Every structure is written in C-alpha cells, then in structure tokens.
Amino acid sequence: MMRNKALAACVLASGLVFLPSVSGAAPMETDMNMTVDGKAVGIEGFTLNHRLYVPFETIAGQLGAETDWNEQTGILTLTLGEKSVTFTRTNDLSSTSPTALVVTSGEVLIPVRSAFQQLGYGVHYNSSTRIVQVKKNTDDSVSPSTPGTGMSTGESTTEGSTNTVTDNTYADLLSVTILTDLKPEQTTGTRIEGVVANERYVFTADMDTRELYRIDATTGASTILTVLPRTGTGMALDTTGNLYIASGGDEGVIFKVNAADLTGEPFDGSKVETFASGVAGANGLAFAQDGTLYVTGGATGNLYAVTAGGQVQTYATGLTAERAEQQIVVNGIAIDTDGAIYTSNTSSGEVNRFVIQMDGKLSAAETIAKSPLLYGADGLTLGPDGQIYIAANERNAIVKVTMDGQVTDVAHNDNAGPLEFPASVSFVGNTLYISNFDLPRGVNNPNVPGIGASIAVMKL
C-alpha cells in the first residue's frame, strides 16, 4: 500500500493495456482540456460512459491531496483537509457508478467530476471549447451536513429579512424578484408550468388559454406569440434556438417552434409543428449533447428518448408513487455533460439519476437525495456550479442538491410570494428563471395572496 502527498500533476503515457478480466468497451482518448481555478492543467484524459477519466495523480497533484491506494483491494482514497472521496476498482467498464475506478497495466484512472465535486470543487464543461472548468466552491455559508440527509446544525437569521434559517438551510436565503406578472388583473386562475430562457428572452405558456409568451429578459415586457394546438408544459431550446414544448396526456406530443418565429412578430398557430408523438404524460424536456431530446412521462414512470427525426424510444424507470394524491414520479429533468440523466420524483421528494448503458438499456434509478425539503419536487436544472436546483412547488422553495446528496433551501417564502408554487426553472449564466404555477396546495394554500402566475428571478 502507498500513501503520499502529491505535489505536481502527473503526465501520462498515452498507451493503455487493459487487464484480461476487464469487460466492456475501453476508455477512448479525448482532446478535452481542463482548468483548475482558472489555470490550465495539462491532462491526458479518457472518456468512458460519457465521463472524463484521468490518472488519480493528476487530481491529487493539483489539490495537494493525500492519496491512499491499495492495489490488493482496489480501493483508492483521496483526502483534502476534512473531505475525502473513495473509489473502488471495477472490472466492468459499463459500470455507471460515479466512484468506479479503472485500473490499466500502469495507470489508475478516476472520474474527474465526482473526484473534484466531493472534494469541494464545482465542475462545469464548456462544450464549445471542450474545456472542463474546475473551481473551488466559495459558498462557506452552508452549514455542515451529512451526505444523503441534508441535515445541518445551528440557527441564524438573515440580516434585513424575516426568514429564520434553521435546519437544512443556507445561512442567508437568496433574494427572489418578479420579472413579469403575466396577468396583473388577476392573482389566481392562470397556470404556467414550463419555462426556458436564453440571453434575450424567457418563454412560457398559459396552460388554460394555450398562449405562448415571449418575455424580454431585461425589461419583463411580454408578447403573446401564438396559441398552441394543445396545452404546453415543459420546455427546452436546442443549440440552434428552436423551442420544444411538451404536451402530456395519454396521447402525449412534443411541439416545435422554429427559432426564426420566436424572434419576430406574433404568428398563426399553424406554424407550430408536431415534432414527436407517442410520449404519454410528456412533461419535462432536456437535450443531451448528442442532440437527443429526453422527455419525462410524469405519472407513467417512463423516460423517452426522441431522435432528431422525431423517433421515440421508451424506457420504463420502475419508479412508483409513494403518495396516492401525487402520482408523478418522473417530473423535472436535466442532463449533465457526462450524459447522466437527473429527474425529480414529485411523489416521494427525491432526485434520481439514470444512465443509458452501453447495451442501450436504462440503468436502475440511483437516488441522489431524498428529503422533506424536496416535498413537491418539480422542475430541476443544473446550475453553473454543477449542482442541481429544484423547484419544490408545495413548499414555495428553490432547493439545491449537491452531487453527494446534501439538500439545502436557497430560497423559500410563505403563500404571499414571490415564489408561488414554483414549477420550472431555467438557468442563463448565474440567473435562474422560475415559473410560478400558483396552485393552492401545500404552503401556497390558499393562493389568493401574492402576485399569481408570473416569472420570478433569482441570481446566484
């Protein structure tokens, strides 16, 4: 067994020879680069199951972390101060475990994202530059917590605020403001669920009138672009700016609105294309880097993968409802740069992770976190810090879930707003756009106080 404190990054030989007992496709060399706290780091990386792997010495060297590698047991531990992460050797290269370690004839490879994240760093991948950006988390306001429970200790009060911060919360909740009130003449009776944004505009739809809104991200001025053929819920933009809208029910469909129509004058609903059908319960939408559109099926428990040509593949997650009054088990959805799929279970208050395996099958659900703070977990997205942000609709809260299972409120209020049954979330840079569904349920009951259906904004 070896124990040392690495002082410099290790440069590797490019050739890899795998042990005969290792099964599955071998890691592929990649031209990805990496920066740590803004400084370029030379790596010879490999991709496996949509993850970036590098020799453990590279990561330990950058951090000055202590390493404990036991070749006999195949267990590696990296320790940095009070934080540590353990990886275990696998001979199954189709393994989707974030702590799977791959041993070659001369190298010990570990996944970059999970190593850095569990040692207190945020990880972001810029697909246009192919650079993995690693930066030390500076959020020292988070109380110590136990992974998987989100429980913290201590109590404090935010200066200038009436919010008392107790267990499971940040020491200072973030400020939420209203970008626009869609129907200022009414405080109830309008339902908007989906939201998606780019640098210029925010898009949402009134589920009752089927009106598609374009909202100026700077001024909050709104325009009704068209009336959809059916009610619209979840939304996503592809890399060229086309808008996709889920419409559930037994005959679920996905609509497509071309990018050119989103920036011009209002248009007739006949321009709205049916991109795909056969997606029962269609709700949340998210694109993978290969252009595949993934769709959650709500109470059906299904995930759907839709190709660029609109062909649908159905995956049964096996998830079942815990609350008879709330049957939705796959709701919000986000996909990380490694291709892992994260979904919210509204019924049980948890976040699950899935991977499409090498054989094309869906992995079993891996629970990232389950907590009372996730009661009513609805739309979710990945933040610029690489963590998960969720609209907990029945709590009028925005909740942060780290990849090691810590759960904390970042924003929370009573039924007077500005969060009023928040349903969906969409990041543009450090700005989070939130749709207020405003149902009279949970903390938001009754829903008469406050502003009603609106788009709220929170900045990290």
C-alpha positions in Angstrom: 0.0 0.0 0.0 1.2 3.5 -0.9 0.5 6.8 0.9 1.8 10.1 -0.2 1.0 13.8 -0.7 1.2 14.5 -4.4 2.9 17.9 -5.2 2.6 18.0 -9.0 0.4 16.8 -11.8 1.5 13.5 -13.4 1.9 13.4 -17.2 1.0 10.0 -18.6 2.0 7.7 -21.4 -0.8 7.5 -24.0 -0.9 3.8 -24.5 -3.3 1.7 -22.3 -3.3 -2.0 -22.0 -6.2 -3.5 -20.0 -6.3 -6.5 -17.8 -7.8 -9.6 -19.5 -10.5 -9.7 -16.8 -11.9 -6.3 -17.7 -15.1 -6.4 -19.7 -16.8 -3.7 -21.8 -15.6 -1.0 -24.2 -12.3 0.6 -23.3 -11.9 4.2 -22.5 -11.3 6.4 -25.5 -8.6 9.1 -25.6 -10.0 12.6 -25.7 -8.7 16.0 -26.6 -10.6 17.7 -23.7 -8.6 20.2 -21.7 -9.0 21.3 -18.1 -8.6 24.4 -15.9 -8.4 24.5 -12.1 -9.3 27.8 -10.6 -8.6 29.4 -14.0 -5.2 27.8 -14.5 -4.7 25.5 -17.5 -3.8 21.9 -16.5 -2.1 19.5 -18.9 -4.0 16.2 -18.9 -4.2 13.0 -21.0 -7.8 12.2 -20.4 -10.1 9.4 -21.5 -13.8 9.1 -21.8 -15.8 6.1 -20.5 -19.6 6.0 -20.2 -19.7 9.7 -21.1 -17.4 10.6 -18.2 -13.9 12.1 -18.3 -11.3 9.9 -16.5 -7.7 10.9 -15.7 -5.0 9.3 -13.5 -5.6 10.0 -9.8 -2.2 11.6 -9.5 -3.3 14.4 -11.8 -6.2 15.4 -9.5 -4.2 14.8 -6.3 -1.3 16.8 -7.7 -3.5 19.8 -8.4 -5.1 19.8 -5.0 -2.2 18.7 -2.8 -4.5 15.9 -1.7 -3.2 12.8 0.2 -3.7 9.5 -1.6 -4.1 6.1 -0.2 -4.1 3.4 -3.0 -4.3 -0.3 -2.1 -3.6 -2.4 -5.1 -4.7 -5.6 -3.4 -8.2 -4.3 -2.5 -8.5 -2.0 -5.4 -9.6 0.9 -3.1 -8.3 4.4 -3.5 -9.0 7.3 -1.1 -8.2 11.0 -1.8 -8.2 13.2 1.3 -8.1 17.0 1.3 -8.4 18.5 4.7 -11.6 17.2 6.3 -13.0 16.0 2.9 -12.3 12.6 1.4 -13.6 10.5 -1.5 -13.2 6.8 -2.1 -13.1 5.0 -5.4 -13.3 1.2 -5.9 -11.8 -0.8 -8.8 -14.2 -2.2 -11.3 -13.6 -4.8 -14.0 -17.0 -3.9 -15.6 -16.3 -0.9 -17.8 -20.1 -0.4 -18.4 -20.4 0.4 -14.7 -22.3 3.7 -14.1 -21.1 4.2 -10.6 -19.6 7.7 -10.1 -16.9 6.2 -7.8 -15.8 3.4 -10.2 -12.1 3.2 -10.6 -10.5 1.7 -13.7 -7.1 0.1 -13.4 -4.9 -0.4 -16.5 -1.5 -2.1 -16.8 0.2 1.0 -15.4 -2.4 3.6 -14.6 -5.2 4.1 -12.1 -8.0 6.2 -13.7 -10.8 8.0 -11.8 -13.7 10.2 -12.9 -12.9 13.9 -12.8 -16.3 15.2 -11.9 -17.0 13.1 -8.9 -13.5 13.5 -7.6 -13.4 17.3 -7.6 -17.0 17.7 -6.5 -16.7 15.6 -3.5 -13.5 17.5 -2.5 -15.3 20.8 -2.6 -15.0 22.0 -6.2 -17.5 22.9 -8.8 -17.2 21.3 -12.3 -18.5 22.8 -15.5 -17.9 21.6 -19.1 -17.9 24.1 -21.9 -18.9 22.1 -25.0 -17.8 24.8 -27.4 -14.2 24.9 -26.2 -14.1 21.3 -24.8 -12.7 22.6 -21.6 -13.6 21.2 -18.2 -13.6 24.1 -15.8 -12.9 23.3 -12.1 -13.3 26.0 -9.5 -13.2 25.8 -5.7 -16.6 26.3 -4.1 -16.6 29.5 -2.1 -20.1 29.0 -0.5 -18.9 28.9 3.1 -22.4 29.8 4.3 -23.6 26.2 4.0 -23.8 24.5 7.4 -22.1 21.2 7.8 -24.3 18.3 6.7 -24.4 14.6 6.5 -24.4 13.3 2.9 -27.8 11.9 1.9 -29.7 13.6 4.7 -29.1 17.3 4.2 -29.3 17.8 7.9 -27.3 20.7 9.3 -26.8 22.3 12.7 -27.2 25.7 14.1 -29.6 28.5 13.6 -29.2 32.1 12.3 -31.3 34.9 10.9 -30.7 36.7 7.6 -30.0 40.4 8.3 -32.8 42.5 7.0 -35.0 39.5 6.4 -37.9 37.9 8.3 -36.7 34.4 7.3 -35.4 32.4 10.2 -32.8 30.0 8.9 -33.0 26.6 10.7 -32.0 23.1 9.8 -31.3 22.3 6.1 -31.0 25.9 5.0 -28.3 28.3 3.9 -27.3 31.0 6.4 -28.7 33.6 4.0 -31.5 32.7 1.6 -31.1 34.2 -1.8 -33.3 37.1 -3.0 -36.1 36.3 -5.5 -37.8 39.1 -7.5 -40.6 39.2 -10.1 -39.6 39.7 -13.7 -43.1 39.9 -15.0 -46.7 39.3 -13.9 -48.4 37.7 -16.9 -52.0 38.6 -15.8 -51.8 41.6 -13.5 -55.5 41.9 -13.4 -55.9 38.5 -11.6 -54.0 36.9 -8.7 -55.3 33.4 -9.3 -56.7 31.4 -12.1 -53.7 31.4 -14.5 -51.5 28.3 -14.7 -48.0 28.4 -16.2 -45.7 25.4 -15.8 -42.8 25.3 -18.2 -40.1 28.0 -18.6 -36.9 28.2 -20.7 -34.7 31.2 -21.4 -31.8 32.4 -23.5 -29.8 35.6 -23.3 -32.6 37.7 -24.7 -35.9 36.1 -23.9 -37.8 33.9 -21.5 -40.6 31.6 -22.8 -43.6 30.2 -21.1 -47.2 29.2 -21.8 -50.6 29.6 -20.2 -51.9 26.1 -19.8 -55.6 27.2 -19.9 -55.6 29.6 -22.8 -52.6 27.8 -24.6 -51.0 31.2 -25.2 -47.2 31.1 -25.8 -45.4 34.0 -24.2 -42.1 35.6 -25.1 -40.8 37.8 -22.3 -37.9 40.3 -22.6 -35.3 39.1 -20.1 -34.2 42.7 -19.4 -37.5 44.7 -19.2 -40.0 41.9 -18.4 -42.2 43.1 -21.3 -44.3 40.2 -22.6 -45.7 39.3 -26.1 -48.2 36.6 -26.9 -46.6 34.9 -29.9 -49.3 32.4 -30.8 -51.8 30.0 -29.4 -50.6 26.4 -29.2 -52.7 23.5 -30.6 -52.8 21.9 -27.1 -51.7 22.8 -23.5 -48.0 23.2 -23.1 -45.9 22.2 -20.1 -42.1 21.5 -20.1 -39.9 23.4 -22.5 -36.4 23.2 -23.9 -34.3 25.0 -26.5 -31.9 23.2 -28.9 -28.5 24.5 -29.8 -29.8 26.4 -32.8 -32.6 28.2 -30.8 -35.6 26.1 -31.8 -38.2 25.8 -29.0 -39.7 22.4 -28.0 -42.8 22.2 -25.8 -44.2 19.1 -24.1 -48.0 18.4 -24.1 -49.0 15.5 -22.0 -52.0 13.2 -21.7 -52.4 9.7 -23.0 -51.5 10.9 -26.5 -48.6 13.0 -25.5 -46.8 15.0 -28.1 -43.8 17.3 -28.4 -44.3 20.6 -30.3 -41.6 22.5 -32.1 -41.4 26.2 -32.8 -38.7 27.3 -35.2 -36.1 29.8 -33.9 -36.9 32.4 -36.6 -40.6 32.5 -35.4 -39.5 33.2 -31.8 -37.9 36.5 -32.5 -40.4 38.0 -34.9 -44.0 39.2 -34.8 -46.9 37.0 -33.4 -47.8 34.2 -35.8 -50.6 31.8 -36.5 -50.7 28.5 -34.5 -50.5 26.5 -37.7 -46.7 27.2 -37.7 -46.3 25.1 -34.6 -45.0 21.7 -35.7 -45.7 18.3 -34.1 -42.1 17.1 -33.6 -43.0 13.7 -31.9 -45.9 11.8 -30.6 -46.4 8.7 -28.5 -44.9 10.3 -25.4 -47.7 9.7 -22.9 -47.6 12.0 -19.9 -44.9 14.2 -21.6 -43.7 16.8 -19.1 -40.0 17.8 -18.6 -37.6 18.2 -21.6 -33.8 18.2 -21.8 -31.3 17.8 -24.6 -28.3 15.6 -24.4 -25.1 16.8 -26.1 -25.6 14.4 -29.0 -28.9 16.2 -29.8 -31.2 13.5 -28.3 -34.2 15.0 -26.6 -35.2 13.3 -23.3 -38.7 13.6 -22.0 -40.2 12.7 -18.6 -43.5 10.8 -18.6 -44.9 12.1 -15.3 -47.2 9.5 -13.7 -46.4 6.9 -16.3 -42.9 6.4 -14.8 -41.4 6.5 -18.3 -38.5 8.3 -19.8 -38.5 8.9 -23.5 -35.5 9.5 -25.9 -36.5 11.3 -29.1 -34.1 11.5 -32.0 -33.6 14.5 -34.3 -36.1 12.8 -36.7 -38.8 12.5 -34.0 -38.4 8.8 -33.4 -39.3 7.8 -29.8 -37.6 5.2 -27.6 -39.4 4.4 -24.3 -37.7 3.4 -21.1 -39.6 2.2 -18.0 -37.9 3.6 -14.9 -39.7 1.2 -12.5 -40.5 4.1 -10.1 -43.8 4.0 -8.3 -45.7 6.7 -6.4 -45.5 7.0 -2.6 -48.4 9.4 -2.2 -51.8 8.4 -3.6 -52.7 12.1 -4.0 -49.5 12.7 -6.0 -48.7 10.2 -8.7 -45.9 12.0 -10.6 -42.7 10.1 -10.3 -40.6 11.4 -13.2 -41.1 15.2 -13.5 -38.2 17.7 -14.0 -35.2 16.6 -16.0 -31.6 17.7 -16.5 -28.6 16.0 -18.3 -25.0 16.6 -17.3 -22.0 16.8 -19.6 -21.3 13.1 -18.9 -24.7 12.1 -20.2 -26.2 11.2 -16.8 -29.9 12.0 -16.6 -31.3 13.5 -13.4 -35.1 13.5 -12.7 -37.3 14.7 -9.8 -39.8 12.4 -8.1 -42.6 14.7 -7.0 -44.4 11.9 -5.2 -41.5 10.9 -2.9 -39.5 14.1 -2.8 -36.3 12.8 -4.2 -33.8 13.2 -7.1 -32.9 10.1 -9.1 -30.1 9.5 -11.6 -30.1 7.3 -14.7 -27.6 6.4 -17.4 -28.2 4.9 -20.8 -25.8 1.9 -20.6 -23.5 0.5 -23.3 -26.1 -2.0 -24.3 -28.7 0.8 -24.8 -30.7 -0.1 -21.7 -31.6 2.3 -19.0 -29.8 1.8 -15.7 -31.7 1.3 -12.5 -32.6 4.5 -10.6 -29.8 5.8 -8.3 -31.2 8.0 -5.6 -29.0 11.1 -5.2 -31.1 12.6 -2.4 -34.4 12.2 -0.6 -35.6 14.8 1.8 -38.7 16.6 3.3 -37.2 19.7 1.7 -37.9 18.1 -1.7 -41.6 17.8 -1.0 -43.3 18.6 -4.3 -40.0 18.4 -6.3 -41.0 19.6 -9.7 -38.7 21.2 -12.4 -35.0 20.8 -12.0 -31.9 22.0 -13.7 -28.1 22.0 -13.3 -26.6 25.2 -12.1 -23.3 26.9 -13.2 -21.7 25.3 -10.1 -22.6 21.8 -11.4 -25.2 21.2 -8.7 -28.9 20.5 -9.0 -31.5 23.2 -8.4 -35.1 22.2 -8.0 -38.5 23.9 -7.7 -40.2 22.4 -4.6 -43.6 23.5 -5.6 -45.6 22.5 -2.4 -43.0 24.3 -0.2 -42.7 27.5 -2.3 -39.0 26.9 -2.3 -36.0 26.6 -4.6 -33.7 23.8 -3.3 -30.1 22.9 -4.0 -28.9 19.3 -4.1 -25.2 18.6 -4.3 -23.9 15.5 -6.1 -23.1 13.9 -2.7 -26.7 14.3 -1.6 -26.7 17.4 0.6 -30.0 19.2 0.4 -30.5 22.9 1.3 -33.0 25.6 0.7 -31.7 28.6 -1.3 -35.0 30.4 -1.4 -38.3 30.0 0.5 -41.3 32.0 1.4 -44.9 31.8 2.5 -48.0 32.0 0.3 -47.6 35.7 -0.3 -44.8 35.2 -2.8 -42.6 35.9 -4.6 -42.4 32.1 -5.0 -45.9 30.8 -5.5 -46.0 27.1 -6.3 -42.8 27.3 -8.4 -42.9 24.7 -11.2 -40.0 25.0 -13.6 -36.5 26.5 -13.5 -34.1 27.6 -16.3 -30.5 29.0 -15.8 -28.9 31.5 -18.1 -25.4 32.1 -16.6 -25.9 32.8 -12.9 -29.6 33.9 -13.4 -32.3 31.4 -12.6 -35.8 32.0 -14.1 -38.7 30.4 -12.3 -42.3 29.9 -13.4 -45.0 30.4 -10.7 -47.8 27.8 -11.3 -49.7 29.3 -8.3 -51.8 26.2 -7.3 -53.5 26.3 -3.9 -51.5 23.4 -2.4 -49.0 22.9 0.4 -47.5 26.2 1.7 -49.2 28.0 -1.2 -52.7 27.2 0.1 -54.6 29.4 -0.1 -53.2 31.0 -3.2 -55.2 34.3 -3.1 -52.3 36.3 -1.5 -49.4 37.4 -3.7 -49.0 38.0 -7.4 -50.2 34.9 -9.1 -48.9 33.3 -12.3 -45.6 35.1 -13.0 -41.9 34.7 -13.9 -39.6 35.1 -10.9 -35.8 35.6 -11.0 -33.1 34.6 -8.6 -29.3 35.3 -9.1 -26.7 33.1 -7.6 
